[in-house]
């Protein structure tokens, strides 16, 4: 027997598939051995390898057995090209989705690192780069039905999932200075500059005061009291908004473990 012929077991091993796959494809008429030997056994030829690898590729690309069989009834350049173009578009879309998922995982890992390093008795000054935020409509801060409707409307305005970017709520420095710790202004989600939405807000580059609060949201006023005392003692001036962001919500089992990061732009008086 010429070595260009292969038994079912040899052909299966050569293409790293189970023999049962070849038996099944033979049974349904998708892919059959080409040669009948003098001994009554049937053999695959080396030249069939290209066709079989294409069948395997089609299966990996999500084509059904029926679709593949339909193609091989009348294979032609035009149909093959249309399959290639369609599958390339699908792969491109899948790559984009996988990259977005990779960004999500990296973002969540960074947040987890930040939450594990957070110090709750320390207020620090950090340098922040310019960011662009998509804002909700003005909220009441009472977390009532009206506010949650605005939150849902806000998420619908976001072209991508909000959970792989910074998101949270904003309260004005003026409200903080007047001890109105529940007078929230907006929900926000970080976006790219190219988004160009009418409610896009530029969070300026500069020095920001940062503090962490651990526990239920009703502890935030105490944290803001500490922040105001700190800025007064350091002769610093707060400007703009306080940005609140939960950083470990997916890694806790109780609200008393919840960590909120607060950043507020600050300047020397």
C-alpha positions as protocol buffer text, in pm:
chain_id: "A"
residue {
  index: 1
  type: UNK
  ca { x: 0 y: 0 z: 0 }
}
residue {
  index: 2
  type: UNK
  ca { x: 131 y: 344 z: -91 }
}
residue {
  index: 3
  type: UNK
  ca { x: 210 y: 575 z: 198 }
}
residue {
  index: 4
  type: UNK
  ca { x: -20 y: 836 z: 47 }
}
residue {
  index: 5
  type: UNK
  ca { x: -306 y: 622 z: 182 }
}
residue {
  index: 6
  type: UNK
  ca { x: -412 y: 618 z: 546 }
}
residue {
  index: 7
  type: UNK
  ca { x: -631 y: 395 z: 756 }
}
residue {
  index: 8
  type: UNK
  ca { x: -905 y: 560 z: 960 }
}
residue {
  index: 9
  type: UNK
  ca { x: -688 y: 542 z: 1273 }
}
residue {
  index: 10
  type: UNK
  ca { x: -385 y: 689 z: 1096 }
}
residue {
  index: 11
  type: UNK
  ca { x: -584 y: 968 z: 935 }
}
residue {
  index: 12
  type: UNK
  ca { x: -750 y: 1051 z: 1267 }
}
residue {
  index: 13
  type: UNK
  ca { x: -413 y: 1064 z: 1444 }
}
residue {
  index: 14
  type: UNK
  ca { x: -264 y: 1278 z: 1166 }
}
residue {
  index: 15
  type: UNK
  ca { x: -543 y: 1536 z: 1208 }
}
residue {
  index: 16
  type: UNK
  ca { x: -565 y: 1501 z: 1588 }
}
residue {
  index: 17
  type: UNK
  ca { x: -929 y: 1394 z: 1595 }
}
residue {
  index: 18
  type: UNK
  ca { x: -1111 y: 1092 z: 1734 }
}
residue {
  index: 19
  type: UNK
  ca { x: -1178 y: 802 z: 1497 }
}
residue {
  index: 20
  type: UNK
  ca { x: -1546 y: 829 z: 1587 }
}
residue {
  index: 21
  type: UNK
  ca { x: -1554 y: 1170 z: 1418 }
}
residue {
  index: 22
  type: UNK
  ca { x: -1440 y: 1016 z: 1090 }
}
residue {
  index: 23
  type: UNK
  ca { x: -1684 y: 728 z: 1126 }
}
residue {
  index: 24
  type: UNK
  ca { x: -1969 y: 974 z: 1186 }
}
residue {
  index: 25
  type: UNK
  ca { x: -1876 y: 1197 z: 892 }
}
residue {
  index: 26
  type: UNK
  ca { x: -1853 y: 886 z: 673 }
}
residue {
  index: 27
  type: UNK
  ca { x: -2191 y: 763 z: 794 }
}
residue {
  index: 28
  type: UNK
  ca { x: -2373 y: 1089 z: 716 }
}
residue {
  index: 29
  type: UNK
  ca { x: -2195 y: 1136 z: 385 }
}
residue {
  index: 30
  type: UNK
  ca { x: -2002 y: 1451 z: 475 }
}
residue {
  index: 31
  type: UNK
  ca { x: -1652 y: 1306 z: 435 }
}
residue {
  index: 32
  type: UNK
  ca { x: -1578 y: 955 z: 307 }
}
residue {
  index: 33
  type: UNK
  ca { x: -1259 y: 755 z: 246 }
}
residue {
  index: 34
  type: UNK
  ca { x: -1148 y: 790 z: -115 }
}
residue {
  index: 35
  type: UNK
  ca { x: -991 y: 452 z: -189 }
}
residue {
  index: 36
  type: UNK
  ca { x: -1110 y: 95 z: -159 }
}
residue {
  index: 37
  type: UNK
  ca { x: -817 y: -141 z: -105 }
}
residue {
  index: 38
  type: UNK
  ca { x: -777 y: -494 z: -242 }
}
residue {
  index: 39
  type: UNK
  ca { x: -829 y: -618 z: 110 }
}
residue {
  index: 40
  type: UNK
  ca { x: -1174 y: -457 z: 125 }
}
residue {
  index: 41
  type: UNK
  ca { x: -1064 y: -180 z: 360 }
}
residue {
  index: 42
  type: UNK
  ca { x: -1122 y: 182 z: 272 }
}
residue {
  index: 43
  type: UNK
  ca { x: -846 y: 441 z: 293 }
}
residue {
  index: 44
  type: UNK
  ca { x: -814 y: 816 z: 307 }
}
residue {
  index: 45
  type: UNK
  ca { x: -566 y: 987 z: 77 }
}
residue {
  index: 46
  type: UNK
  ca { x: -317 y: 1256 z: 165 }
}
residue {
  index: 47
  type: UNK
  ca { x: -491 y: 1488 z: -81 }
}
residue {
  index: 48
  type: UNK
  ca { x: -809 y: 1465 z: 131 }
}
residue {
  index: 49
  type: UNK
  ca { x: -629 y: 1634 z: 420 }
}
residue {
  index: 50
  type: UNK
  ca { x: -690 y: 1984 z: 289 }
}
residue {
  index: 51
  type: UNK
  ca { x: -1065 y: 1923 z: 254 }
}
residue {
  index: 52
  type: UNK
  ca { x: -1086 y: 1766 z: 599 }
}
residue {
  index: 53
  type: UNK
  ca { x: -896 y: 2052 z: 764 }
}
residue {
  index: 54
  type: UNK
  ca { x: -1141 y: 2293 z: 598 }
}
residue {
  index: 55
  type: UNK
  ca { x: -1432 y: 2096 z: 744 }
}
residue {
  index: 56
  type: UNK
  ca { x: -1270 y: 2116 z: 1088 }
}
residue {
  index: 57
  type: UNK
  ca { x: -1217 y: 2490 z: 1041 }
}
residue {
  index: 58
  type: UNK
  ca { x: -1580 y: 2536 z: 936 }
}
residue {
  index: 59
  type: UNK
  ca { x: -1690 y: 2354 z: 1252 }
}
residue {
  index: 60
  type: UNK
  ca { x: -1464 y: 2570 z: 1469 }
}
residue {
  index: 61
  type: UNK
  ca { x: -1616 y: 2875 z: 1302 }
}
residue {
  index: 62
  type: UNK
  ca { x: -1960 y: 2766 z: 1415 }
}
residue {
  index: 63
  type: UNK
  ca { x: -2099 y: 2623 z: 1091 }
}
residue {
  index: 64
  type: UNK
  ca { x: -2345 y: 2338 z: 1132 }
}
residue {
  index: 65
  type: UNK
  ca { x: -2301 y: 1998 z: 969 }
}
residue {
  index: 66
  type: UNK
  ca { x: -2597 y: 2081 z: 746 }
}
residue {
  index: 67
  type: UNK
  ca { x: -2439 y: 2409 z: 632 }
}
residue {
  index: 68
  type: UNK
  ca { x: -2110 y: 2238 z: 552 }
}
residue {
  index: 69
  type: UNK
  ca { x: -2280 y: 1960 z: 359 }
}
residue {
  index: 70
  type: UNK
  ca { x: -2479 y: 2217 z: 163 }
}
residue {
  index: 71
  type: UNK
  ca { x: -2158 y: 2396 z: 68 }
}
residue {
  index: 72
  type: UNK
  ca { x: -1985 y: 2078 z: -50 }
}
residue {
  index: 73
  type: UNK
  ca { x: -2279 y: 1992 z: -275 }
}
residue {
  index: 74
  type: UNK
  ca { x: -2164 y: 2273 z: -505 }
}
residue {
  index: 75
  type: UNK
  ca { x: -1835 y: 2430 z: -388 }
}
residue {
  index: 76
  type: UNK
  ca { x: -1745 y: 2739 z: -587 }
}
residue {
  index: 77
  type: UNK
  ca { x: -1534 y: 3053 z: -561 }
}
residue {
  index: 78
  type: UNK
  ca { x: -1820 y: 3295 z: -503 }
}
residue {
  index: 79
  type: UNK
  ca { x: -1979 y: 3092 z: -223 }
}
residue {
  index: 80
  type: UNK
  ca { x: -1644 y: 3019 z: -57 }
}
residue {
  index: 81
  type: UNK
  ca { x: -1552 y: 3388 z: -63 }
}
residue {
  index: 82
  type: UNK
  ca { x: -1885 y: 3485 z: 92 }
}
residue {
  index: 83
  type: UNK
  ca { x: -1827 y: 3232 z: 373 }
}
residue {
  index: 84
  type: UNK
  ca { x: -1475 y: 3367 z: 430 }
}
residue {
  index: 85
  type: UNK
  ca { x: -1596 y: 3727 z: 446 }
}
residue {
  index: 86
  type: UNK
  ca { x: -1885 y: 3644 z: 678 }
}
residue {
  index: 87
  type: UNK
  ca { x: -1665 y: 3446 z: 915 }
}
residue {
  index: 88
  type: UNK
  ca { x: -1393 y: 3713 z: 914 }
}
residue {
  index: 89
  type: UNK
  ca { x: -1656 y: 3966 z: 1023 }
}
residue {
  index: 90
  type: UNK
  ca { x: -1773 y: 3731 z: 1301 }
}
residue {
  index: 91
  type: UNK
  ca { x: -1415 y: 3677 z: 1419 }
}
residue {
  index: 92
  type: UNK
  ca { x: -1350 y: 4051 z: 1421 }
}
residue {
  index: 93
  type: UNK
  ca { x: -1659 y: 4101 z: 1636 }
}
residue {
  index: 94
  type: UNK
  ca { x: -1553 y: 3821 z: 1871 }
}
residue {
  index: 95
  type: UNK
  ca { x: -1203 y: 3969 z: 1903 }
}
residue {
  index: 96
  type: UNK
  ca { x: -1356 y: 4305 z: 1995 }
}
residue {
  index: 97
  type: UNK
  ca { x: -1576 y: 4140 z: 2259 }
}
residue {
  index: 98
  type: UNK
  ca { x: -1281 y: 3948 z: 2402 }
}
residue {
  index: 99
  type: UNK
  ca { x: -1073 y: 4265 z: 2421 }
}
residue {
  index: 100
  type: UNK
  ca { x: -1358 y: 4438 z: 2604 }
}
residue {
  index: 101
  type: UNK
  ca { x: -1380 y: 4146 z: 2846 }
}
residue {
  index: 102
  type: UNK
  ca { x: -1002 y: 4164 z: 2897 }
}
residue {
  index: 103
  type: UNK
  ca { x: -1036 y: 4535 z: 2977 }
}
residue {
  index: 104
  type: UNK
  ca { x: -1315 y: 4454 z: 3223 }
}
residue {
  index: 105
  type: UNK
  ca { x: -1103 y: 4193 z: 3403 }
}
residue {
  index: 106
  type: UNK
  ca { x: -800 y: 4424 z: 3414 }
}
residue {
  index: 107
  type: UNK
  ca { x: -1011 y: 4711 z: 3546 }
}
residue {
  index: 108
  type: UNK
  ca { x: -1164 y: 4491 z: 3818 }
}
residue {
  index: 109
  type: UNK
  ca { x: -822 y: 4355 z: 3913 }
}
residue {
  index: 110
  type: UNK
  ca { x: -688 y: 4711 z: 3946 }
}
residue {
  index: 111
  type: UNK
  ca { x: -985 y: 4802 z: 4166 }
}
residue {
  index: 112
  type: UNK
  ca { x: -928 y: 4493 z: 4378 }
}
residue {
  index: 113
  type: UNK
  ca { x: -562 y: 4588 z: 4425 }
}
residue {
  index: 114
  type: UNK
  ca { x: -671 y: 4939 z: 4523 }
}
residue {
  index: 115
  type: UNK
  ca { x: -925 y: 4810 z: 4774 }
}
residue {
  index: 116
  type: UNK
  ca { x: -668 y: 4580 z: 4936 }
}
residue {
  index: 117
  type: UNK
  ca { x: -419 y: 4867 z: 4971 }
}
residue {
  index: 118
  type: UNK
  ca { x: -678 y: 5120 z: 5096 }
}
residue {
  index: 119
  type: UNK
  ca { x: -606 y: 5297 z: 5425 }
}
residue {
  index: 120
  type: UNK
  ca { x: -919 y: 5418 z: 5605 }
}
residue {
  index: 121
  type: UNK
  ca { x: -754 y: 5654 z: 5852 }
}
residue {
  index: 122
  type: UNK
  ca { x: -547 y: 5832 z: 5590 }
}
residue {
  index: 123
  type: UNK
  ca { x: -628 y: 6120 z: 5354 }
}
residue {
  index: 124
  type: UNK
  ca { x: -381 y: 6168 z: 5070 }
}
residue {
  index: 125
  type: UNK
  ca { x: -317 y: 6394 z: 4773 }
}
residue {
  index: 126
  type: UNK
  ca { x: -285 y: 6221 z: 4435 }
}
residue {
  index: 127
  type: UNK
  ca { x: -233 y: 6342 z: 4079 }
}
residue {
  index: 128
  type: UNK
  ca { x: -521 y: 6261 z: 3842 }
}
residue {
  index: 129
  type: UNK
  ca { x: -523 y: 6286 z: 3466 }
}
residue {
  index: 130
  type: UNK
  ca { x: -801 y: 6451 z: 3271 }
}
residue {
  index: 131
  type: UNK
  ca { x: -1108 y: 6228 z: 3231 }
}
residue {
  index: 132
  type: UNK
  ca { x: -1433 y: 6251 z: 3040 }
}
residue {
  index: 133
  type: UNK
  ca { x: -1753 y: 6152 z: 3214 }
}
residue {
  index: 134
  type: UNK
  ca { x: -2104 y: 6089 z: 3091 }
}
residue {
  index: 135
  type: UNK
  ca { x: -2349 y: 6242 z: 3339 }
}
residue {
  index: 136
  type: UNK
  ca { x: -2705 y: 6148 z: 3422 }
}
residue {
  index: 137
  type: UNK
  ca { x: -2981 y: 6403 z: 3454 }
}
residue {
  index: 138
  type: UNK
  ca { x: -2970 y: 6590 z: 3785 }
}
residue {
  index: 139
  type: UNK
  ca { x: -3072 y: 6363 z: 4074 }
}
residue {
  index: 140
  type: UNK
  ca { x: -3231 y: 6437 z: 4412 }
}
residue {
  index: 141
  type: UNK
  ca { x: -2991 y: 6229 z: 4620 }
}
residue {
  index: 142
  type: UNK
  ca { x: -3284 y: 6065 z: 4797 }
}
residue {
  index: 143
  type: UNK
  ca { x: -3233 y: 5737 z: 4605 }
}
residue {
  index: 144
  type: UNK
  ca { x: -3603 y: 5727 z: 4526 }
}
residue {
  index: 145
  type: UNK
  ca { x: -3782 y: 5594 z: 4218 }
}
residue {
  index: 146
  type: UNK
  ca { x: -3709 y: 5914 z: 4029 }
}
residue {
  index: 147
  type: UNK
  ca { x: -3335 y: 5881 z: 4089 }
}
residue {
  index: 148
  type: UNK
  ca { x: -3330 y: 5516 z: 3986 }
}
residue {
  index: 149
  type: UNK
  ca { x: -3522 y: 5594 z: 3668 }
}
residue {
  index: 150
  type: UNK
  ca { x: -3250 y: 5846 z: 3588 }
}
residue {
  index: 151
  type: UNK
  ca { x: -2985 y: 5584 z: 3665 }
}
residue {
  index: 152
  type: UNK
  ca { x: -3144 y: 5338 z: 3421 }
}
residue {
  index: 153
  type: UNK
  ca { x: -3175 y: 5611 z: 3157 }
}
residue {
  index: 154
  type: UNK
  ca { x: -2809 y: 5694 z: 3216 }
}
residue {
  index: 155
  type: UNK
  ca { x: -2695 y: 5335 z: 3160 }
}
residue {
  index: 156
  type: UNK
  ca { x: -2894 y: 5323 z: 2836 }
}
residue {
  index: 157
  type: UNK
  ca { x: -2699 y: 5628 z: 2713 }
}
residue {
  index: 158
  type: UNK
  ca { x: -2370 y: 5445 z: 2765 }
}
residue {
  index: 159
  type: UNK
  ca { x: -2260 y: 5277 z: 2442 }
}
residue {
  index: 160
  type: UNK
  ca { x: -2056 y: 5015 z: 2631 }
}
residue {
  index: 161
  type: UNK
  ca { x: -2118 y: 4827 z: 2953 }
}
residue {
  index: 162
  type: UNK
  ca { x: -2065 y: 5066 z: 3243 }
}
residue {
  index: 163
  type: UNK
  ca { x: -1904 y: 4803 z: 3462 }
}
residue {
  index: 164
  type: UNK
  ca { x: -1566 y: 4801 z: 3290 }
}
residue {
  index: 165
  type: UNK
  ca { x: -1513 y: 5172 z: 3355 }
}
residue {
  index: 166
  type: UNK
  ca { x: -1521 y: 5406 z: 3653 }
}
residue {
  index: 167
  type: UNK
  ca { x: -1877 y: 5486 z: 3754 }
}
residue {
  index: 168
  type: UNK
  ca { x: -2042 y: 5632 z: 4060 }
}
residue {
  index: 169
  type: UNK
  ca { x: -2204 y: 5947 z: 4192 }
}
residue {
  index: 170
  type: UNK
  ca { x: -2108 y: 6312 z: 4228 }
}
residue {
  index: 171
  type: UNK
  ca { x: -2183 y: 6567 z: 4497 }
}
residue {
  index: 172
  type: UNK
  ca { x: -2082 y: 6932 z: 4474 }
}
residue {
  index: 173
  type: UNK
  ca { x: -1819 y: 7083 z: 4702 }
}
residue {
  index: 174
  type: UNK
  ca { x: -2071 y: 7356 z: 4782 }
}
residue {
  index: 175
  type: UNK
  ca { x: -2313 y: 7094 z: 4918 }
}
residue {
  index: 176
  type: UNK
  ca { x: -2035 y: 6942 z: 5130 }
}
residue {
  index: 177
  type: UNK
  ca { x: -1935 y: 7278 z: 5273 }
}
residue {
  index: 178
  type: UNK
  ca { x: -2299 y: 7339 z: 5367 }
}
residue {
  index: 179
  type: UNK
  ca { x: -2315 y: 6998 z: 5538 }
}
residue {
  index: 180
  type: UNK
  ca { x: -2572 y: 6876 z: 5284 }
}
residue {
  index: 181
  type: UNK
  ca { x: -2414 y: 6536 z: 5246 }
}
residue {
  index: 182
  type: UNK
  ca { x: -2714 y: 6382 z: 5070 }
}
residue {
  index: 183
  type: UNK
  ca { x: -2752 y: 6650 z: 4801 }
}
residue {
  index: 184
  type: UNK
  ca { x: -2607 y: 6439 z: 4521 }
}
residue {
  index: 185
  type: UNK
  ca { x: -2593 y: 6596 z: 4177 }
}
residue {
  index: 186
  type: UNK
  ca { x: -2533 y: 6323 z: 3916 }
}
residue {
  index: 187
  type: UNK
  ca { x: -2449 y: 5965 z: 3839 }
}
residue {
  index: 188
  type: UNK
  ca { x: -2139 y: 5940 z: 3620 }
}
residue {
  index: 189
  type: UNK
  ca { x: -1964 y: 5690 z: 3395 }
}
residue {
  index: 190
  type: UNK
  ca { x: -1616 y: 5735 z: 3251 }
}
residue {
  index: 191
  type: UNK
  ca { x: -1614 y: 5751 z: 2869 }
}
residue {
  index: 192
  type: UNK
  ca { x: -1368 y: 5827 z: 2592 }
}
residue {
  index: 193
  type: UNK
  ca { x: -1329 y: 6180 z: 2458 }
}
residue {
  index: 194
  type: UNK
  ca { x: -1451 y: 6064 z: 2117 }
}
residue {
  index: 195
  type: UNK
  ca { x: -1792 y: 5979 z: 2261 }
}
residue {
  index: 196
  type: UNK
  ca { x: -1904 y: 6338 z: 2207 }
}
residue {
  index: 197
  type: UNK
  ca { x: -2231 y: 6307 z: 2402 }
}
residue {
  index: 198
  type: UNK
  ca { x: -2415 y: 6626 z: 2492 }
}
residue {
  index: 199
  type: UNK
  ca { x: -2391 y: 6544 z: 2865 }
}
residue {
  index: 200
  type: UNK
  ca { x: -2016 y: 6478 z: 2850 }
}
residue {
  index: 201
  type: UNK
  ca { x: -1834 y: 6641 z: 3141 }
}
residue {
  index: 202
  type: UNK
  ca { x: -1459 y: 6701 z: 3162 }
}
residue {
  index: 203
  type: UNK
  ca { x: -1305 y: 6609 z: 3495 }
}
residue {
  index: 204
  type: UNK
  ca { x: -994 y: 6829 z: 3501 }
}
residue {
  index: 205
  type: UNK
  ca { x: -638 y: 6713 z: 3547 }
}
residue {
  index: 206
  type: UNK
  ca { x: -478 y: 6815 z: 3874 }
}
residue {
  index: 207
  type: UNK
  ca { x: -426 y: 6739 z: 4241 }
}
residue {
  index: 208
  type: UNK
  ca { x: -706 y: 6546 z: 4408 }
}
residue {
  index: 209
  type: UNK
  ca { x: -765 y: 6463 z: 4768 }
}
residue {
  index: 210
  type: UNK
  ca { x: -843 y: 6094 z: 4813 }
}
residue {
  index: 211
  type: UNK
  ca { x: -1004 y: 5912 z: 5102 }
}
residue {
  index: 212
  type: UNK
  ca { x: -1158 y: 5569 z: 5148 }
}
residue {
  index: 213
  type: UNK
  ca { x: -1470 y: 5486 z: 5346 }
}
residue {
  index: 214
  type: UNK
  ca { x: -1543 y: 5129 z: 5456 }
}
residue {
  index: 215
  type: UNK
  ca { x: -1898 y: 5026 z: 5533 }
}
residue {
  index: 216
  type: UNK
  ca { x: -2250 y: 5135 z: 5457 }
}
residue {
  index: 217
  type: UNK
  ca { x: -2315 y: 5458 z: 5268 }
}
residue {
  index: 218
  type: UNK
  ca { x: -2455 y: 5617 z: 5586 }
}
residue {
  index: 219
  type: UNK
  ca { x: -2092 y: 5640 z: 5705 }
}
residue {
  index: 220
  type: UNK
  ca { x: -1998 y: 5875 z: 5420 }
}
residue {
  index: 221
  type: UNK
  ca { x: -2098 y: 6196 z: 5606 }
}
residue {
  index: 222
  type: UNK
  ca { x: -1844 y: 6114 z: 5878 }
}
residue {
  index: 223
  type: UNK
  ca { x: -1579 y: 6067 z: 5610 }
}
residue {
  index: 224
  type: UNK
  ca { x: -1666 y: 6405 z: 5458 }
}
residue {
  index: 225
  type: UNK
  ca { x: -1635 y: 6566 z: 5802 }
}
residue {
  index: 226
  type: UNK
  ca { x: -1281 y: 6429 z: 5827 }
}
residue {
  index: 227
  type: UNK
  ca { x: -1204 y: 6556 z: 5478 }
}
residue {
  index: 228
  type: UNK
  ca { x: -1325 y: 6906 z: 5559 }
}
residue {
  index: 229
  type: UNK
  ca { x: -1124 y: 6912 z: 5882 }
}
residue {
  index: 230
  type: UNK
  ca { x: -817 y: 6791 z: 5694 }
}
residue {
  index: 231
  type: UNK
  ca { x: -843 y: 7059 z: 5424 }
}
residue {
  index: 232
  type: UNK
  ca { x: -895 y: 7330 z: 5684 }
}
residue {
  index: 233
  type: UNK
  ca { x: -588 y: 7221 z: 5881 }
}
residue {
  index: 234
  type: UNK
  ca { x: -379 y: 7203 z: 5562 }
}
residue {
  index: 235
  type: UNK
  ca { x: -515 y: 7535 z: 5432 }
}
residue {
  index: 236
  type: UNK
  ca { x: -644 y: 7371 z: 5117 }
}
residue {
  index: 237
  type: UNK
  ca { x: -943 y: 7458 z: 4901 }
}
residue {
  index: 238
  type: UNK
  ca { x: -1175 y: 7204 z: 4746 }
}
residue {
  index: 239
  type: UNK
  ca { x: -1327 y: 7274 z: 4404 }
}
residue {
  index: 240
  type: UNK
  ca { x: -1584 y: 7119 z: 4175 }
}
residue {
  index: 241
  type: UNK
  ca { x: -1729 y: 6788 z: 4287 }
}
residue {
  index: 242
  type: UNK
  ca { x: -1659 y: 6490 z: 4507 }
}
residue {
  index: 243
  type: UNK
  ca { x: -1655 y: 6170 z: 4301 }
}
residue {
  index: 244
  type: UNK
  ca { x: -1771 y: 5858 z: 4485 }
}
residue {
  index: 245
  type: UNK
  ca { x: -1692 y: 5518 z: 4343 }
}
residue {
  index: 246
  type: UNK
  ca { x: -1741 y: 5171 z: 4490 }
}
residue {
  index: 247
  type: UNK
  ca { x: -1428 y: 4965 z: 4426 }
}
residue {
  index: 248
  type: UNK
  ca { x: -1494 y: 4616 z: 4565 }
}
residue {
  index: 249
  type: UNK
  ca { x: -1866 y: 4549 z: 4525 }
}
residue {
  index: 250
  type: UNK
  ca { x: -1805 y: 4215 z: 4349 }
}
residue {
  index: 251
  type: UNK
  ca { x: -1572 y: 4081 z: 4620 }
}
residue {
  index: 252
  type: UNK
  ca { x: -1776 y: 4122 z: 4938 }
}
residue {
  index: 253
  type: UNK
  ca { x: -2052 y: 3931 z: 5116 }
}
residue {
  index: 254
  type: UNK
  ca { x: -2175 y: 4209 z: 5346 }
}
residue {
  index: 255
  type: UNK
  ca { x: -2222 y: 4584 z: 5318 }
}
residue {
  index: 256
  type: UNK
  ca { x: -1989 y: 4653 z: 5611 }
}
residue {
  index: 257
  type: UNK
  ca { x: -1704 y: 4538 z: 5382 }
}
residue {
  index: 258
  type: UNK
  ca { x: -1798 y: 4781 z: 5103 }
}
residue {
  index: 259
  type: UNK
  ca { x: -1526 y: 5034 z: 5014 }
}
residue {
  index: 260
  type: UNK
  ca { x: -1603 y: 5373 z: 4862 }
}
residue {
  index: 261
  type: UNK
  ca { x: -1324 y: 5578 z: 4707 }
}
residue {
  index: 262
  type: UNK
  ca { x: -1375 y: 5956 z: 4728 }
}
residue {
  index: 263
  type: UNK
  ca { x: -1173 y: 6197 z: 4517 }
}
residue {
  index: 264
  type: UNK
  ca { x: -1208 y: 6577 z: 4520 }
}
residue {
  index: 265
  type: UNK
  ca { x: -996 y: 6829 z: 4334 }
}
residue {
  index: 266
  type: UNK
  ca { x: -795 y: 7045 z: 4574 }
}
residue {
  index: 267
  type: UNK
  ca { x: -576 y: 7354 z: 4562 }
}
residue {
  index: 268
  type: UNK
  ca { x: -360 y: 7543 z: 4808 }
}
residue {
  index: 269
  type: UNK
  ca { x: -528 y: 7856 z: 4947 }
}
